[in-house]
Amino acid sequence: MLCIKTLEWKIAHIPRSLPLVTSHEAEYTSTNIFLRIETDDAIGYGSAAPTDVTGETEQTVCATLESLRDMLHGKTFTHAFDVLGRMQEAIAGHPSAKAALDMALFDCLARLEGKPLFRLFGAQRDRLPLFVTIPLVDKDISVDIANRLIAGGFGHLKMKVGNNYREDLGRIEAVRRQHTQAVIAADANQGYSRTQAHDFCLAAEKLGVTFVEQPIAKEDTKGMRALVELHILPIVADEALLTFEDAAALEQNPYANGVTLKLMKHGGITPNRSISAACERAGCFTLQGCMGESQLSIAAGLHCALADPNSTHVDLDSFLNLAADPCSGLRIENGTLIAPAKPGLGIDVHWDDF
Ligand SMILES: [Mg+2]
């Protein structure tokens, strides 16, 4: 039996070390709403990171958590999945707010089992190579950042592109010249037209770019499919794929070779796992990504990726760019992200420090 005795949250506006510059904005801070739940037997933590992609704000997340508190507080459920089912029935949308409760429940469950969550999911591995983002900044700064990352042991770079494709190619070429062995991917965040995306992909393939993420508008799955059918290089869907229905549709309409999964856009660990299974059925590789998140939800994403045989890398780097993360416990070695060996999500949340 499971009874949620307390459900409380705190809002954190965390400055980023470097602004996250993409093809359509520059973000200087990251908003995370941290959730703490207490059941009869355990404490669990989760967090929400609202963004334009999920259509949420700090206010909508807090309002959703208030509704959840009213709905769940003091009630007894047979299992955590009953709580999650009740949440899905009662609330449409608001995926990052739901993700906070979903991951807090998984934190509780795994703590009660005395195992790290990825072990509970049956994963054997505890680490995966980490892509680190280079924002959409000019060529010299891009090279400086790449130099620093490679010197720090990272081998996988994801360069933000999508403004001016010729300049973007110049930036990639400059980084490639210095780092012939690096794995370089590009993320346009919908910034190109179909023609620009086509020309970019042709040149990017020659520069050894591994994949191109969301090159064109999320609604234009027809244009994405045309790029996939040209077999120039793998095309990854991010903003275009939010729900299970979106992932299931990939089997009929293969408009991507890979998918970036995010707990915040899917609504937590439970939907993330069913969406990753649907991606696998559609023959797509998966890459667990993030949205300006602290180590807490980054760890939750890592536990999912470790248990997903279709994931060979993760794109869970946002915590590296937070000036002061209120959570700790993750480790990085030789460019790989390592899940904590402690029970649950394995993260220490410094609740009283923020
Ligand atoms: Mg992306």
Residues whose N, C-alpha, C, O or C-beta is under 5 A from the ligand:
A	BS01	MG	D187 E213 D238
